[in-house]
Amino acid sequence: MDNGVSEDLSDSIQRPESSDNDQRVYFVPLRWWKETNDAVAEEESDGKKGVLYTASQASSSYVGPMKLINNMFSSDLMLNLRGEEEGLLPNGGENNEVGVSGRDFALVSGEMWVKALKWHSDAKVSAKKTKTFLAAEDDMSDVYPLLLRLSVQPETSSLGVKITKKDNGPEFFRRAYKIFNADSEMLRIWDFSGQTALLSMVGQCRSPKDSPRQSDEEVILELQVYGLSDNTKSREGKTGAAPYSNGTYSSVPLMNGMNGSVSTGMFRSNSAIFGRSSEAGSLGLTGLQNLGNTCFMNSAIQCLAHTPKLVDYFLGDYCREINHDNPLGMDGEIALAFGELIRKLWAPGAGSVNPRTFKSKLGRFAPQFSGFNQHDSQELLAFLLDGLHEDLNRVKSKPYVEAKDGDGRPDSEVADEYWRNHLARNDSIIVDICQGQYKSTLVCPICKKVSIMFDPFMYLSLPLPSTSTRTMTLTIISTDGSIQPSPCTISVPKFGKFEDLIQALTASCSLGDDETLLVAEVYNNRILRFLEDPSDSLTLIRDGDRLVAYRVKKDFSSDGPLVIFMHQHVEEQFIHGKQTSTMKPFGIPLVGESSASFTGSDIHKLYLKLLAPFQRPAEGILDQTADCKSITLSEEVTEHYKKENDEATERQDNSACSSGTAADDSPLDAELYFYLTDEKGFLKDTKIVMDEQLPITGTPRRFFVIACWAEKQMEEQYDISRLSSLPEVFKSGSFAKRQQESVSLYSCLEAFLKEEPLGPEDMWYCPGCKEHRQASKKLDLWRLPEILVIHLKRFSYTRYMKNKLETFVDFPTDDLDLATYISYKNGQTSHRYVLYAISNHFGSMGGGHYTAFVHHGGDQWYDFDDSHVHPVSQDKIKTSAAYVLFYRRVEV
């Protein structure tokens, strides 16, 4: 009867295709393993004793040249491994010679091998003083697989090992014979992986009633051989080719009596990961599958997965720092999911990784990222860094700390106090490497109270210079008919106030001392509103709005009200075969100044005066002595303007309108009709009659009039196209060329550190005034982190629209020097940084795509596009798609 324990143990050994990549067993020279630094060796062995095996040939005792030749050409290599007393990794003393011989080897787990490889790579990097922190590709390519058949020999307390040419192919079998031939010199193997111990336990768990033959049944163990390549290449010039291409090994009996097979998928993965082609060729060059609009997540994760110290941390024993008691954390679930993902990305021979588990955890704790909508990689990054910090916070009980005012103390003393208070509540790997500190200075505009605070930051969100200001186009119109309307384009603070707009327009238009501007928004040829409150935010003005600035006298209300003219003309239409006349609005409303008392004739003269700039050339003007015509509006027009007046009243009014004489200085009075309206342009039951006082009660500041053009003759004399030309505040694409100009990263940083007023929605409560004030704010860098994350604010969101800036930012790759931007050196010896990763966003707001560029040693960069990973030249990494930049500090 099979023992249940033995079944589980045998399954854990002989099913490598279902295990994670870090569960593989690596066969390495013991000399190489001993050279690994003591901290890594102690941590990976955890102080446990390894098992030492000595190998002996299982066949004939004859030793000689012919036996060597015969075995190399035979199909099997067989030997016995006898377990010796357990002991720690040999180091000096009596066994000082152990590990020196070329016949001493070690079995280590995948995780142990990765950390040892990184340690050796870092040692090489330090010796060469290069910039990379990753394993060298030359080391990574020196790996190939071997398939061993193991059997327990209870009677001799040893393990039987059989290596066949059928399982491994001729080339790998030849290499195996050179390594495992135990005839010429003693072969010793130290097992730190625990795999052989599991196999021995299987043998010990056998029932005495088991048949003798069962003890001879074999278990497959796949070894990844490292550091023992003889650089033999195949005819195609490639190394590490899979021994078979049919996808499986031949079936072998398993210890539990079942039959099974081992997939060669791992071998193919090794061939791809360790090859020197344009595909992933080293540790960490593993793609992430796109689960459906998850490119934003993949981009951010790849940048973090190549962050120094963060990778080392999650490849180590990070679980012991998980804080399960932190109410701000997620019970360690985000940290565990992220750590597992990092280990898969750094597993040797890994293909593209499916991040479904991590995505599920992410959606659970951050519902905004659930589902499969596109999101912002920077927003994910902010959540993830904060979540990892809280999950890994070493502070179990956060003390209460109260921020104290500086009270005249030196800034350095106050800053250190703030930082100590921060560390008293926040202490994690994220704080260690990613958090810095800046100085924030607020000044009240009323009482001049100064408040200084020192706050931590996880990343810097830098505005692009084009986003700190805003370009606006308005139409300038005179109120005396002296000049034609003209567009005026100005730059104003993006989050400024209306008074900033007036100041910029005043300077651009060269207004006189007695002039001011009356700004109005025009919609559907009517004035929708006047912009007169100087404290209004400019964010209330949309890019698609149309604004007009009228030049008026500062004291216009004392001389008389302003008259605002809105235009309409007759438009002929055929409806159901019948010709009808309707009135349609057109053109820019005109504004004129009037006296305190005026008649309909004054309104008529003022209107023609304002139309003068739009008059066509002289030959198009009618003879000034022509007789006036009496025009009668059609019934449709009458019903439109005088809904409650009958036809007779309208004709009578028209007769009164046509009774003007040549003394009115215009022959066109018969072609114009004027009506009083409200501010929205809706008609009142009041028609303006020539030579009669306007029926206006009180002294309004301004009133509105509709001027009706009753004949096409008017349009022949005046250019309606110029009267109707009114540009938008900002036309998309108008300044596209300007936005493509290069902007340096230093300019973005200067814009971030520039003093500016707070927005109306970010009012500061002044302790001096005891009221909320729109204070001025100034930021200064005070303490810089080891890993500096810079977010370029390409996306802007308002209540009405979303926008992305394609501005090209020229950022340093090898030497970002921030020495001139930090206010206090704080004992740091270096303020220089090198770029190691970029999160890119290509395309528009709605249909964009995220990728990542990652530095991978020397001058080599790789493009991580979801599951696809391929090299990219360094001169190609600077694009207008750069969104989040990752820098690491370098010591000088």
Sequence and secondary structure as in RCSB ss.txt:
>XXXX:A:sequence
MDNGVSEDLSDSIQRPESSDNDQRVYFVPLRWWKETNDAVAEEESDGKKGVLYTASQASSSYVGPMKLINNMFSS
DLMLNLRGEEEGLLPNGGENNEVGVSGRDFALVSGEMWVKALKWHSDAKVSAKKTKTFLAAEDDMSDVYPLLLRL
SVQPETSSLGVKITKKDNGPEFFRRAYKIFNADSEMLRIWDFSGQTALLSMVGQCRSPKDSPRQSDEEVILELQV
YGLSDNTKSREGKTGAAPYSNGTYSSVPLMNGMNGSVSTGMFRSNSAIFGRSSEAGSLGLTGLQNLGNTCFMNSA
IQCLAHTPKLVDYFLGDYCREINHDNPLGMDGEIALAFGELIRKLWAPGAGSVNPRTFKSKLGRFAPQFSGFNQH
DSQELLAFLLDGLHEDLNRVKSKPYVEAKDGDGRPDSEVADEYWRNHLARNDSIIVDICQGQYKSTLVCPICKKV
SIMFDPFMYLSLPLPSTSTRTMTLTIISTDGSIQPSPCTISVPKFGKFEDLIQALTASCSLGDDETLLVAEVYNN
RILRFLEDPSDSLTLIRDGDRLVAYRVKKDFSSDGPLVIFMHQHVEEQFIHGKQTSTMKPFGIPLVGESSASFTG
SDIHKLYLKLLAPFQRPAEGILDQTADCKSITLSEEVTEHYKKENDEATERQDNSACSSGTAADDSPLDAELYFY
LTDEKGFLKDTKIVMDEQLPITGTPRRFFVIACWAEKQMEEQYDISRLSSLPEVFKSGSFAKRQQESVSLYSCLE
AFLKEEPLGPEDMWYCPGCKEHRQASKKLDLWRLPEILVIHLKRFSYTRYMKNKLETFVDFPTDDLDLATYISYK
NGQTSHRYVLYAISNHFGSMGGGHYTAFVHHGGDQWYDFDDSHVHPVSQDKIKTSAAYVLFYRRVEV
>XXXX:A:secstr
   HHHHHHHHHHH GGGS GGG EEEEEHHHHHHS HHHHHHHHTT  BEEEEEEESS    SHHHHHHHHHSS
EEEEEEEE   B    SGGGTTTTTSTTEEEEEEHHHHHHHHHHHHHHHHHHHT S  S  HHHHTSEEEEEEEE
EEETTTTEEEEEEEHHHHHHHHHHHHHHHH  SSS EEEEE SSHHHHHHHHHHTS TTS GGGGG  EEEEEEE
ES       TTS SS  S SSSB   EE TTS EE  BSHHHHHHHHHSSSSSS  STT   B   SS HHHHHH
HHHHTT TTHHHHHHS GGGG  TT TTS TTHHHHHHHHHHHHHTSTT   B  HHHHHHHHHH GGG TT   
 HHHHHHHHHHHHHHHT S SS         TT  HHHHHHHHHHHHHHH  SHHHHHH EEEEEEEE TTT  E
EEEEEEESSEEEE HHHHEEEEEEEEEESSS S  EEEEEEEETT BHHHHHHHHHHHHT  TTEEEEEEEEETT
EEEEEE  TTSBGGGS TT  EEEEEEETTHHHH  EEEEEEEEEEEEEETTEEEEEEEEEEEEEEEE  SS BH
HHHHHHHHHHHGGGB  GGGS  TT         HHHHHHH TTS HHHHHHHHHHHTT  GGGS TTGGGEEEE
EE TT  EEEEE  TTSB    S  SEEEEEEEE SHHHHHHB HHHHT    SS TTTTHHHHTSEEEHHHHHH
HHHS EE  GGG EEETTTTEEE  EEEEEEEE  SEEEEEEE EEE SS EEE   EEE  SS EE GGGBS  
TT S  EEEEEEEEEEES TTT EEEEEEE STT EEEEETTEEEEE GGGS  TTEEEEEEEEE  
